[in-house]
Amino acid sequence: MNRSLRTLSVALASIAIVAACGGGGSPAPAGSTAPGSSAASVAPAESTGAGASGAAAGSTINVTSLWGGAEETAFKTVLDDFKAKSGITANYVAQRTDYATVLRTAIQGGNPPDVAIMPGIGFLRSFAKDGSIKDFASLGIDTSALAANYAPGILEVGQVDGKQYGLMVKFNSKSTVFYRPDVFKTAGVTAEPKTWDEFKATIDTLKGKSVKPLGLGAKDSWTLTDWFESIYIRQAGPDAYSKLFSADGDWTDPTVTKAMETMKEVLTEDNVVGGINGALAVDFTGGIGQVFKPTPDAAMYYEGGFVYGIATGDTNKDLKWGDTIAWFDFPTFGNPGGVTIGGDVIAALTDKPGVKEFLTYMTTVDSGTTWAKTGIIISPLKGVDASVYPNESAKKEAAQVANAAAVRFDGQDLLPAGGPDFGAMLQSVVKGDDIAGLVGTFNTAQKAAWAAE
């Protein structure tokens, strides 16, 4: 299924502009409250609120996603709020590894979770096409009534063949490079780098100091896909990015090889903690720890805005914004480029009592505000006021997306679910394997995966 990422770009920028300006003017769904209101009304189940009618009240559903640590803790505040408003219990089950495979196995075994939150649009398309998930209309949810709460393009992210199967519930910028201001100061780095050349100069300044320039957790190979995507959108441009991550993409195009070679300029044996082989044995939270534990091993860590919540919530609760943690925009290549974002979509795998109510609740300003207050996510709901974000990192993140020249969805998450492993290919790239051979093989397999959708 092809999708217009240009439409999505405008939509997401509009969301963040609304947030940065202090909230939207669209009415919240029934059962939610406007920011700042003390009311906590609950609407009947047949409306767009979270309230449960007789059959659903007191019921229990299971919700699964990839999140652990601070991300899990933040999401559980949303589940607690849902229970308080509806009387329905939503139990959270984390699946941290092989998420898609485990989910598929549970579905095929006849024991799926009631609700799943999926990181990849490709997975959503696959599950929708084989009938594994429920479309919203079959649950009795009127999506036309939800449209006022989202900028144009957001509901479309969860649509397959014109039906609403999923809904984006959160997103984060993937264009944030986190660092230790105290380490920069000690090393003599006086300014945040803005361009790629300045970034490489900063790395050179940090070499030979008490820490490595970069932390890297590349065992979770998606961290490498984020490196590639952030480089590619800035080097090749947003339109080329949109084409590459669609059925029309050509992975043998010279712009792809150029971006991979550029990535290898900084992800080197000398620049990362433990060298490349060491980084390939460290997961992404371990990479965060390399930079933000009390005695750091590295000065910088590139990943999405969610790093702040993990670093301050799990790694080191004594971190202080501006002193021991901060971030700068991913460096440019002489033009504004764009911002990449990662988002998650929620979908129903059963129609048990409580499922409709939970999905509906997730469209309310109440849910978005509760989640945004944790500082872990940026909400796609227009009515969530910017003032609810509790820290400077989240406020800066919302403003970054709002002011971006272009916004594009995480490329890997747009690829077909049955396609080749993009992250595994990039692991081979940073180890020094032949790029031409890798992209040729990948391109052939990717074309086949798109054709099979």
The 8 nearest C-alpha neighbors of each residue, nearest first, counted from 0:
[[1, 2, 452, 159, 246, 124, 449, 160],
 [2, 0, 245, 246, 3, 247, 4, 449],
 [1, 3, 4, 0, 245, 156, 6, 155],
 [4, 2, 5, 6, 7, 1, 241, 152],
 [3, 5, 7, 6, 2, 8, 241, 407],
 [4, 6, 8, 3, 7, 9, 241, 407],
 [7, 5, 4, 9, 8, 3, 152, 10],
 [6, 8, 4, 10, 152, 5, 9, 11],
 [9, 7, 406, 5, 10, 6, 11, 407],
 [8, 10, 12, 6, 7, 11, 13, 5],
 [11, 9, 7, 13, 150, 151, 8, 152],
 [12, 10, 14, 13, 8, 9, 7, 15],
 [11, 13, 401, 9, 15, 14, 10, 400],
 [14, 12, 16, 10, 11, 15, 9, 17],
 [15, 13, 11, 17, 12, 16, 381, 150],
 [14, 16, 401, 18, 12, 17, 397, 13],
 [17, 15, 401, 19, 13, 18, 14, 20],
 [16, 18, 20, 22, 14, 15, 23, 19],
 [19, 17, 385, 15, 22, 21, 16, 20],
 [18, 20, 16, 21, 17, 385, 398, 15],
 [19, 21, 17, 18, 16, 22, 385, 23],
 [20, 22, 384, 385, 18, 19, 17, 386],
 [23, 21, 384, 18, 382, 17, 383, 20],
 [24, 22, 382, 381, 17, 25, 21, 18],
 [23, 25, 26, 22, 382, 381, 27, 17],
 [24, 26, 23, 147, 148, 27, 382, 381],
 [27, 25, 24, 28, 147, 148, 382, 23],
 [26, 28, 31, 364, 25, 29, 148, 363],
 [29, 27, 47, 363, 31, 30, 48, 26],
 [30, 28, 48, 47, 31, 42, 27, 46],
 [29, 31, 48, 42, 41, 40, 49, 28],
 [32, 30, 365, 363, 29, 364, 28, 27],
 [33, 31, 36, 365, 38, 39, 34, 364],
 [32, 34, 36, 35, 31, 27, 364, 382],
 [35, 33, 36, 384, 32, 383, 382, 368],
 [34, 36, 33, 37, 32, 384, 38, 387],
 [37, 35, 38, 33, 34, 32, 39, 31],
 [36, 38, 35, 39, 32, 34, 33, 40],
 [39, 37, 36, 40, 32, 33, 31, 35],
 [40, 38, 32, 37, 41, 31, 84, 30],
 [39, 41, 30, 38, 42, 31, 32, 84],
 [40, 42, 30, 50, 49, 48, 84, 39],
 [41, 43, 30, 48, 50, 29, 49, 46],
 [44, 42, 50, 45, 46, 52, 51, 48],
 [45, 43, 51, 50, 46, 52, 356, 42],
 [44, 46, 43, 47, 139, 140, 48, 42],
 [47, 45, 44, 48, 43, 42, 29, 30],
 [46, 48, 29, 28, 359, 45, 30, 49],
 [49, 47, 30, 42, 29, 46, 50, 360],
 [50, 48, 360, 356, 85, 30, 359, 41],
 [49, 51, 85, 41, 42, 43, 44, 48],
 [52, 50, 44, 56, 85, 55, 43, 356],
 [51, 53, 44, 55, 54, 56, 43, 50],
 [52, 54, 56, 55, 51, 57, 44, 352],
 [55, 53, 52, 56, 352, 51, 58, 57],
 [54, 56, 352, 353, 51, 58, 53, 52],
 [57, 55, 51, 53, 86, 58, 87, 54],
 [56, 58, 87, 86, 55, 59, 88, 54],
 [57, 59, 87, 55, 56, 353, 88, 352],
 [60, 58, 88, 89, 87, 57, 353, 61],
 [59, 61, 89, 113, 90, 88, 353, 62],
 [62, 60, 90, 113, 112, 89, 91, 114],
 [61, 63, 114, 91, 115, 90, 92, 113],
 [62, 64, 92, 115, 93, 91, 116, 114],
 [65, 63, 116, 93, 66, 94, 115, 117],
 [64, 66, 95, 94, 93, 98, 67, 63],
 [67, 65, 71, 70, 64, 93, 95, 68],
 [66, 68, 71, 70, 69, 93, 65, 95],
 [67, 69, 71, 70, 72, 313, 66, 309],
 [68, 70, 72, 71, 309, 312, 73, 313],
 [69, 71, 73, 68, 72, 66, 67, 74],
 [72, 70, 67, 66, 74, 68, 69, 73],
 [71, 73, 69, 75, 70, 74, 68, 76],
 [74, 72, 70, 71, 75, 76, 373, 69],
 [75, 73, 71, 77, 76, 72, 70, 78],
 [74, 76, 78, 72, 77, 73, 79, 71],
 [77, 75, 79, 74, 78, 73, 80, 72],
 [78, 76, 80, 75, 74, 79, 370, 369],
 [77, 79, 75, 81, 80, 76, 89, 82],
 [80, 78, 76, 82, 81, 77, 75, 83],
 [79, 81, 83, 77, 78, 82, 76, 84],
 [80, 82, 78, 84, 79, 83, 85, 77],
 [83, 81, 86, 87, 79, 85, 88, 80],
 [82, 84, 80, 81, 85, 86, 79, 87],
 [83, 85, 81, 82, 86, 80, 41, 50],
 [86, 84, 50, 82, 51, 87, 49, 83],
 [85, 87, 82, 57, 56, 83, 84, 88],
 [88, 86, 82, 57, 58, 85, 56, 59],
 [87, 89, 59, 82, 90, 60, 58, 86],
 [90, 88, 60, 61, 59, 78, 91, 62],
 [91, 89, 61, 62, 60, 88, 92, 59],
 [90, 92, 62, 63, 61, 89, 93, 75],
 [91, 93, 63, 62, 94, 90, 64, 61],
 [94, 92, 64, 63, 65, 66, 95, 91],
 [95, 93, 65, 98, 96, 64, 92, 63],
 [94, 96, 65, 93, 98, 66, 97, 67],
 [97, 95, 98, 94, 65, 101, 99, 100],
 [98, 96, 100, 99, 101, 95, 94, 102],
 [97, 99, 101, 96, 100, 94, 102, 95],
 [98, 100, 102, 101, 97, 103, 122, 117],
 [101, 99, 103, 97, 102, 98, 104, 105],
 [102, 100, 104, 98, 103, 99, 97, 105],
 [103, 101, 99, 105, 100, 104, 98, 106],
 [102, 104, 100, 106, 105, 101, 99, 107],
 [105, 103, 101, 107, 102, 106, 108, 100],
 [106, 104, 111, 108, 102, 110, 103, 107],
 [105, 107, 111, 103, 109, 108, 104, 110],
 [108, 106, 104, 109, 105, 103, 110, 111],
 [109, 107, 105, 106, 110, 104, 111, 103],
 [108, 110, 106, 107, 111, 105, 104, 112],
 [109, 111, 105, 108, 106, 112, 107, 104],
 [112, 110, 106, 105, 109, 113, 348, 102],
 [113, 111, 61, 114, 62, 348, 115, 63],
 [112, 114, 349, 348, 61, 347, 60, 62],
 [113, 115, 347, 62, 112, 348, 346, 61],
 [116, 114, 63, 346, 62, 345, 64, 117],
 [115, 117, 345, 64, 344, 346, 63, 343],
 [116, 118, 344, 343, 119, 115, 345, 64],
 [119, 117, 343, 342, 344, 412, 116, 120],
 [118, 120, 412, 121, 122, 117, 413, 123],
 [119, 121, 123, 413, 122, 412, 124, 118],
 [120, 122, 415, 416, 124, 119, 123, 414],
 [123, 121, 416, 125, 119, 120, 124, 126],
 [122, 124, 120, 126, 121, 125, 127, 119],
 [125, 123, 127, 121, 122, 126, 128, 120],
 [124, 126, 122, 128, 123, 127, 121, 416],
 [125, 127, 131, 123, 129, 128, 124, 132],
 [128, 126, 124, 130, 125, 132, 129, 131],
 [127, 129, 125, 130, 126, 124, 131, 159],
 [130, 128, 126, 127, 131, 125, 132, 124],
 [129, 131, 127, 128, 132, 126, 133, 125],
 [132, 130, 126, 129, 127, 348, 133, 106],
 [133, 131, 348, 127, 130, 347, 126, 134],
 [134, 132, 347, 348, 164, 135, 137, 349],
 [133, 135, 164, 163, 136, 137, 162, 132],
 [134, 136, 138, 140, 137, 163, 164, 133],
 [135, 137, 139, 140, 138, 134, 141, 163],
 [138, 136, 139, 135, 134, 133, 140, 350],
 [139, 137, 135, 136, 140, 355, 350, 134],
 [138, 140, 136, 137, 141, 135, 355, 45],
 [141, 139, 136, 135, 138, 142, 355, 359],
 [140, 142, 143, 144, 136, 139, 145, 135],
 [143, 141, 145, 144, 140, 146, 135, 163],
 [144, 142, 145, 146, 141, 147, 140, 154],
 [143, 145, 142, 141, 146, 147, 47, 28],
 [146, 144, 142, 143, 147, 148, 141, 28],
 [145, 147, 148, 143, 149, 144, 142, 154],
 [148, 146, 145, 149, 25, 144, 26, 150],
 [147, 149, 146, 381, 145, 380, 25, 27],
 [150, 148, 147, 146, 381, 380, 153, 151],
 [149, 151, 10, 153, 14, 152, 13, 148],
 [152, 150, 10, 153, 149, 154, 6, 7],
 [151, 153, 7, 155, 10, 154, 6, 150],
 [154, 152, 155, 156, 151, 150, 149, 10],
 [153, 155, 156, 152, 157, 166, 158, 149],
 [154, 156, 158, 152, 153, 157, 163, 151],
 [155, 157, 154, 153, 158, 152, 167, 166],
 [158, 156, 165, 166, 155, 164, 154, 163],
 [157, 159, 163, 155, 162, 164, 156, 161],
 [160, 158, 161, 162, 124, 163, 164, 157],
 [161, 159, 162, 158, 0, 163, 128, 124],
 [160, 162, 159, 158, 163, 155, 164, 157],
 [161, 163, 158, 159, 160, 164, 134, 135],
 [164, 162, 158, 134, 135, 165, 157, 159],
 [165, 163, 134, 157, 158, 135, 346, 162],
 [166, 164, 157, 346, 345, 344, 163, 158],
 [165, 167, 344, 157, 345, 168, 154, 346],
 [166, 168, 344, 343, 169, 345, 342, 157],
 [167, 169, 344, 166, 343, 379, 345, 378],
 [170, 168, 378, 342, 343, 377, 379, 167],
 [169, 171, 342, 377, 341, 376, 378, 340],
 [172, 170, 341, 340, 304, 377, 376, 303],
 [171, 173, 340, 303, 304, 174, 339, 341],
 [172, 174, 303, 340, 339, 175, 302, 171],
 [175, 173, 329, 172, 338, 328, 339, 303],
 [174, 176, 328, 329, 303, 327, 173, 326],
 [175, 177, 301, 326, 327, 329, 300, 328],
 [178, 176, 326, 300, 325, 299, 301, 175],
 [177, 179, 299, 298, 325, 326, 324, 300],
 [178, 180, 323, 324, 182, 181, 298, 183],
 [181, 179, 183, 182, 323, 322, 184, 178],
 [180, 182, 184, 179, 183, 323, 322, 185],
 [183, 181, 185, 179, 184, 180, 186, 298],
 [184, 182, 188, 180, 186, 181, 185, 187],
 [185, 183, 181, 187, 182, 186, 188, 180],
 [184, 186, 182, 187, 183, 181, 188, 180],
 [187, 185, 183, 184, 188, 182, 205, 208],
 [186, 188, 184, 185, 189, 183, 204, 205],
 [189, 187, 183, 184, 186, 190, 201, 204],
 [188, 190, 187, 184, 191, 183, 186, 201],
 [191, 189, 188, 192, 183, 201, 193, 184],
 [190, 192, 193, 327, 189, 188, 198, 201],
 [193, 191, 197, 198, 194, 190, 330, 201],
 [192, 194, 330, 197, 191, 331, 195, 198],
 [195, 193, 330, 331, 197, 196, 332, 192],
 [194, 196, 198, 330, 197, 331, 332, 199],
 [197, 195, 199, 198, 194, 200, 332, 192],
 [198, 196, 200, 192, 194, 195, 199, 201],
 [199, 197, 195, 192, 201, 196, 200, 194],
 [198, 200, 202, 196, 201, 197, 195, 203],
 [201, 199, 197, 203, 202, 198, 196, 204],
 [200, 202, 204, 198, 199, 203, 197, 205],
 [201, 203, 199, 205, 200, 204, 212, 206],
 [202, 204, 200, 206, 201, 205, 199, 212],
 [205, 203, 201, 202, 206, 200, 188, 186],
 [206, 204, 202, 203, 212, 208, 186, 201],
 [207, 205, 203, 208, 204, 202, 212, 211],
 [206, 208, 205, 209, 210, 211, 204, 203],
 [207, 209, 206, 210, 205, 186, 211, 204],
 [208, 210, 207, 211, 296, 205, 206, 297],
 [211, 209, 297, 296, 208, 212, 298, 295],
 [210, 212, 297, 213, 272, 270, 271, 296],
 [211, 213, 298, 202, 297, 205, 270, 299],
 [214, 212, 271, 299, 297, 211, 300, 298],
 [213, 215, 300, 286, 297, 271, 289, 272],
 [216, 214, 286, 278, 217, 271, 213, 300],
 [215, 217, 283, 286, 282, 281, 278, 218],
 [218, 216, 279, 219, 220, 278, 215, 222],
 [217, 219, 279, 282, 280, 281, 220, 216],
 [220, 218, 217, 282, 221, 283, 222, 216],
 [219, 221, 422, 217, 222, 218, 223, 423],
 [222, 220, 224, 223, 422, 219, 225, 217],
 [221, 223, 225, 220, 224, 217, 219, 226],
 [224, 222, 226, 221, 225, 220, 422, 425],
 [223, 225, 221, 227, 226, 222, 422, 228],
 [224, 226, 228, 222, 223, 227, 229, 221],
 [227, 225, 223, 224, 229, 228, 230, 222],
 [228, 226, 224, 230, 225, 229, 231, 223],
 [227, 229, 231, 225, 230, 226, 224, 232],
 [230, 228, 226, 227, 231, 232, 225, 233],
 [229, 231, 227, 233, 228, 232, 234, 258],
 [232, 230, 228, 234, 233, 235, 229, 258],
 [231, 233, 236, 237, 240, 235, 229, 234],
 [234, 232, 336, 230, 231, 236, 235, 331],
 [235, 233, 231, 232, 236, 230, 332, 336],
 [234, 236, 231, 232, 239, 233, 254, 240],
 [235, 237, 232, 233, 239, 238, 234, 336],
 [238, 236, 240, 232, 239, 241, 337, 336],
 [237, 239, 241, 240, 236, 242, 235, 5],
 [240, 238, 242, 241, 237, 236, 235, 243],
 [241, 239, 237, 243, 238, 242, 232, 236],
 [242, 240, 238, 239, 244, 243, 4, 237],
 [241, 243, 239, 248, 245, 240, 244, 247],
 [248, 244, 242, 240, 245, 241, 239, 249],
 [243, 245, 242, 241, 410, 248, 414, 240],
 [246, 244, 247, 242, 248, 243, 1, 241],
 [245, 247, 248, 449, 1, 446, 244, 242],
 [248, 246, 245, 242, 249, 243, 244, 446],
 [243, 247, 249, 242, 245, 246, 244, 250],
 [250, 248, 251, 252, 243, 442, 247, 242],
 [251, 249, 442, 252, 438, 255, 248, 243],
 [250, 252, 249, 438, 439, 253, 442, 255],
 [251, 253, 250, 254, 249, 255, 256, 248],
 [254, 252, 256, 255, 257, 251, 250, 258],
 [253, 255, 257, 252, 256, 258, 235, 231],
 [256, 254, 258, 253, 257, 252, 250, 259],
 [255, 257, 259, 253, 258, 254, 260, 434],
 [256, 258, 254, 260, 255, 259, 261, 253],
 [259, 257, 261, 255, 260, 256, 231, 230],
 [260, 258, 262, 256, 261, 257, 263, 255],
 [259, 261, 263, 257, 262, 258, 256, 264],
 [262, 260, 258, 264, 259, 263, 257, 265],
 [261, 263, 259, 264, 260, 265, 258, 266],
 [262, 264, 266, 260, 261, 265, 429, 267],
 [265, 263, 261, 262, 266, 260, 267, 199],
 [264, 266, 263, 267, 262, 270, 199, 261],
 [267, 265, 263, 264, 262, 270, 271, 429],
 [268, 266, 270, 269, 265, 263, 271, 275],
 [267, 269, 274, 275, 270, 271, 266, 273],
 [270, 268, 267, 271, 274, 211, 272, 206],
 [269, 271, 267, 212, 268, 213, 211, 266],
 [272, 270, 213, 274, 214, 269, 211, 268],
 [271, 273, 274, 214, 211, 213, 278, 297],
 [274, 272, 277, 278, 271, 275, 276, 268],
 [273, 275, 268, 277, 271, 272, 276, 278],
 [274, 276, 278, 268, 277, 279, 267, 273],
 [277, 275, 279, 278, 274, 280, 273, 430],
 [276, 278, 273, 274, 280, 275, 279, 281],
 [279, 277, 275, 281, 280, 216, 217, 276],
 [280, 278, 218, 217, 276, 277, 281, 275],
 [279, 281, 218, 278, 277, 276, 282, 217],
 [282, 280, 216, 218, 278, 279, 285, 217],
 [283, 281, 216, 218, 285, 219, 284, 217],
 [282, 284, 216, 286, 285, 219, 287, 217],
 [285, 283, 287, 286, 282, 288, 216, 309],
 [286, 284, 288, 282, 283, 287, 281, 216],
 [285, 287, 216, 215, 283, 289, 284, 214],
 [288, 286, 284, 285, 289, 290, 291, 283],
 [287, 289, 285, 291, 292, 286, 290, 314],
 [290, 288, 286, 296, 287, 214, 295, 297],
 [291, 289, 297, 295, 288, 287, 298, 296],
 [292, 290, 288, 295, 289, 287, 310, 293],
 [291, 293, 288, 295, 294, 315, 314, 290],
 [294, 292, 295, 291, 315, 317, 318, 290],
 [293, 295, 292, 296, 291, 290, 289, 297],
 [296, 294, 290, 292, 297, 289, 291, 293],
 [295, 297, 210, 289, 290, 211, 294, 272],
 [298, 296, 211, 290, 210, 213, 214, 212],
 [297, 299, 212, 179, 178, 290, 213, 182],
 [300, 298, 178, 213, 177, 297, 214, 212],
 [299, 301, 214, 177, 213, 176, 178, 302],
 [302, 300, 176, 177, 175, 299, 303, 226],
 [301, 303, 173, 175, 176, 300, 306, 304],
 [304, 302, 173, 305, 172, 175, 306, 174],
 [303, 305, 306, 172, 171, 175, 307, 173],
 [304, 306, 303, 307, 308, 375, 309, 171],
 [307, 305, 309, 304, 308, 310, 303, 302],
 [308, 306, 310, 305, 309, 311, 304, 392],
 [307, 309, 375, 311, 312, 306, 310, 305],
 [308, 310, 312, 306, 313, 69, 307, 311],
 [311, 309, 314, 307, 308, 312, 313, 306],
 [312, 310, 316, 315, 308, 309, 313, 318],
 [311, 313, 309, 308, 69, 310, 316, 314],
 [314, 312, 309, 310, 311, 315, 69, 68],
 [315, 313, 310, 288, 292, 311, 312, 309],
 [314, 316, 311, 317, 292, 318, 310, 313],
 [315, 317, 311, 318, 312, 314, 313, 310],
 [318, 316, 315, 319, 311, 293, 323, 314],
 [319, 317, 323, 316, 315, 311, 324, 320],
 [320, 318, 323, 322, 324, 321, 317, 311],
 [321, 319, 324, 322, 325, 323, 318, 391],
 [320, 322, 325, 324, 323, 319, 180, 179],
 [323, 321, 319, 180, 320, 181, 324, 179],
 [322, 324, 179, 319, 180, 318, 181, 321],
 [325, 323, 179, 320, 321, 178, 322, 319],
 [326, 324, 321, 178, 177, 320, 179, 180],
 [327, 325, 177, 176, 178, 175, 328, 324],
 [326, 328, 176, 175, 329, 191, 177, 325],
 [329, 327, 175, 174, 330, 176, 326, 193],
 [328, 330, 174, 175, 176, 327, 331, 229],
 [331, 329, 194, 193, 195, 328, 198, 192],
 [330, 332, 194, 195, 333, 233, 334, 335],
 [333, 331, 334, 195, 194, 234, 233, 330],
 [332, 334, 331, 194, 335, 336, 195, 233],
 [335, 333, 336, 332, 331, 233, 234, 236],
 [336, 334, 337, 404, 331, 333, 233, 332],
 [337, 335, 233, 334, 236, 232, 237, 404],
 [336, 338, 405, 404, 406, 403, 335, 232],
 [337, 339, 406, 174, 403, 405, 407, 340],
 [340, 338, 407, 173, 408, 406, 409, 174],
 [339, 341, 172, 173, 408, 409, 171, 407],
 [342, 340, 409, 170, 171, 408, 173, 172],
 [341, 343, 170, 169, 171, 118, 340, 167],
 [342, 344, 118, 117, 167, 169, 168, 116],
 [345, 343, 167, 166, 117, 116, 165, 168],
 [344, 346, 116, 165, 166, 115, 117, 167],
 [345, 347, 165, 115, 114, 164, 116, 348],
 [348, 346, 114, 133, 349, 132, 113, 115],
 [347, 349, 132, 113, 114, 133, 131, 112],
 [350, 348, 113, 351, 347, 133, 132, 114],
 [351, 349, 354, 138, 352, 348, 355, 347],
 [350, 352, 349, 354, 353, 113, 60, 355],
 [353, 351, 55, 354, 54, 350, 58, 355],
 [352, 354, 55, 356, 355, 357, 351, 58],
 [355, 353, 357, 356, 352, 351, 350, 358],
 [356, 354, 358, 357, 353, 138, 359, 140],
 [355, 357, 353, 359, 49, 354, 358, 360],
 [358, 356, 360, 354, 359, 355, 353, 361],
 [359, 357, 361, 355, 360, 356, 354, 362],
 [358, 360, 356, 361, 357, 362, 47, 355],
 [359, 361, 49, 357, 362, 363, 358, 48],
 [360, 362, 358, 359, 363, 366, 357, 168],
 [363, 361, 360, 359, 364, 358, 366, 145],
 [364, 362, 365, 360, 31, 366, 361, 28],
 [363, 365, 367, 366, 31, 368, 382, 383],
 [366, 364, 363, 368, 31, 367, 369, 32],
 [367, 365, 369, 364, 368, 363, 361, 77],
 [368, 366, 364, 370, 369, 365, 378, 371],
 [367, 369, 371, 365, 370, 366, 383, 364],
 [368, 370, 366, 372, 367, 371, 77, 365],
 [369, 371, 367, 372, 368, 373, 77, 366],
 [372, 370, 368, 373, 374, 369, 388, 376],
 [371, 373, 388, 387, 370, 374, 369, 389],
 [372, 374, 371, 375, 370, 73, 389, 369],
 [375, 373, 372, 371, 389, 388, 376, 393],
 [374, 376, 308, 373, 305, 70, 371, 73],
 [377, 375, 371, 374, 171, 169, 170, 378],
 [376, 378, 170, 171, 169, 371, 379, 397],
 [377, 379, 169, 380, 367, 376, 371, 170],
 [380, 378, 169, 14, 381, 168, 377, 149],
 [381, 379, 378, 382, 149, 383, 148, 367],
 [382, 380, 23, 148, 383, 149, 14, 379],
 [381, 383, 23, 22, 380, 364, 384, 27],
 [384, 382, 368, 381, 22, 380, 364, 367],
 [383, 385, 22, 21, 386, 18, 387, 382],
 [386, 384, 18, 21, 387, 19, 388, 22],
 [385, 387, 384, 388, 21, 389, 394, 18],
 [388, 386, 372, 385, 384, 389, 371, 368],
 [389, 387, 372, 386, 371, 374, 390, 385],
 [388, 390, 374, 372, 387, 373, 391, 393],
 [391, 389, 392, 393, 388, 374, 394, 320],
 [390, 392, 394, 393, 395, 389, 320, 388],
 [391, 393, 395, 390, 394, 396, 307, 325],
 [394, 392, 396, 395, 391, 390, 374, 388],
 [393, 395, 391, 397, 396, 392, 388, 398],
 [396, 394, 398, 392, 393, 397, 391, 399],
 [395, 397, 393, 399, 398, 394, 392, 172],
 [398, 396, 394, 400, 399, 15, 395, 401],
 [397, 399, 401, 395, 396, 400, 19, 402],
 [400, 398, 396, 402, 401, 397, 395, 403],
 [399, 401, 403, 397, 398, 402, 12, 15],
 [402, 400, 15, 16, 12, 398, 399, 403],
 [401, 403, 399, 400, 398, 404, 12, 16],
 [404, 402, 400, 405, 401, 337, 399, 338],
 [403, 405, 337, 335, 402, 336, 406, 338],
 [406, 404, 337, 403, 8, 338, 407, 237],
 [407, 405, 8, 338, 337, 339, 403, 12],
 [406, 408, 339, 8, 340, 338, 4, 409],
 [409, 407, 340, 339, 410, 341, 406, 4],
 [408, 410, 341, 340, 412, 411, 339, 407],
 [411, 409, 413, 412, 244, 408, 228, 414],
 [410, 412, 413, 414, 409, 224, 421, 244],
 [411, 413, 119, 410, 120, 409, 414, 121],
 [414, 412, 410, 120, 411, 121, 244, 119],
 [413, 415, 411, 121, 412, 244, 416, 410],
 [416, 414, 121, 418, 417, 449, 448, 413],
 [415, 417, 121, 122, 418, 414, 125, 119],
 [418, 416, 415, 448, 419, 121, 125, 122],
 [417, 419, 448, 415, 445, 416, 444, 420],
 [420, 418, 421, 444, 445, 441, 417, 448],
 [419, 421, 423, 422, 424, 418, 441, 425],
 [422, 420, 424, 423, 419, 425, 224, 411],
 [421, 423, 220, 425, 221, 424, 420, 224],
 [424, 422, 426, 420, 425, 421, 220, 427],
 [423, 425, 427, 421, 422, 426, 428, 420],
 [426, 424, 428, 422, 427, 423, 429, 223],
 [425, 427, 423, 428, 424, 429, 422, 430],
 [426, 428, 430, 425, 424, 432, 429, 423],
 [427, 429, 425, 431, 432, 430, 426, 434],
 [428, 430, 431, 426, 427, 263, 425, 266],
 [431, 429, 427, 428, 432, 426, 275, 276],
 [430, 432, 428, 429, 427, 433, 434, 263],
 [431, 433, 428, 427, 430, 434, 429, 437],
 [434, 432, 436, 435, 437, 431, 428, 427],
 [433, 435, 437, 436, 438, 432, 428, 256],
 [436, 434, 438, 437, 433, 439, 256, 251],
 [435, 437, 439, 434, 433, 438, 440, 432],
 [436, 438, 434, 440, 439, 435, 441, 433],
 [439, 437, 441, 435, 440, 436, 442, 250],
 [440, 438, 442, 436, 441, 437, 251, 435],
 [439, 441, 443, 437, 438, 442, 436, 444],
 [440, 442, 438, 444, 439, 443, 445, 437],
 [441, 443, 445, 250, 439, 440, 444, 438],
 [444, 442, 446, 440, 445, 441, 439, 447],
 [445, 443, 447, 441, 446, 442, 419, 448],
 [444, 446, 448, 442, 447, 418, 443, 441],
 [445, 447, 449, 443, 448, 444, 442, 450],
 [446, 448, 450, 444, 445, 449, 451, 443],
 [449, 447, 418, 445, 451, 450, 446, 417],
 [448, 450, 446, 452, 451, 447, 246, 415],
 [451, 449, 447, 448, 452, 446, 246, 445],
 [450, 452, 448, 449, 447, 417, 446, 415],
 [451, 449, 450, 448, 0, 415, 125, 124]]
